[in-house]
Amino acid sequence: NIGTLRFDSNHRYVTSLSKIDPSPDWFTGIANIEPVRDGRWLKRFTVFVLPFDAGTDGGNYYASSNSPQVPPNVITRITRSSSSRD
């Protein structure tokens, strides 16, 4: 739960980014979510998010220690089959 958000006709969208701790560089987020259905503001809503690897750390596991990746890799979505990061 991220608390109470207030929307109006001038502030209609929500964008959020969150680090997945204690991972070295994993994150998740949403962009430009408009909590409206059938022209009415939603009182509550749930958004399912996916995990991503920022590519700035060479650690291969969720709890890997810091190991800077130079140069950084591209941002990639983390999947169960993408690596042994579980």
HELIX and SHEET records of a PDB file:
SHEET    1   A 4 VAL A  14  LYS A  19  0                                        
SHEET    2   A 4 TRP A  26  ILE A  33 -1                                        
SHEET    3   A 4 PHE A  52  ASP A  53 -1                                        
SHEET    4   A 4 THR A  76  ARG A  77 -1                                        
SHEET    1   B 2 VAL A  36  ARG A  37  0                                        
SHEET    2   B 2 ARG A  40  TRP A  41 -1                                        
END                                                                             
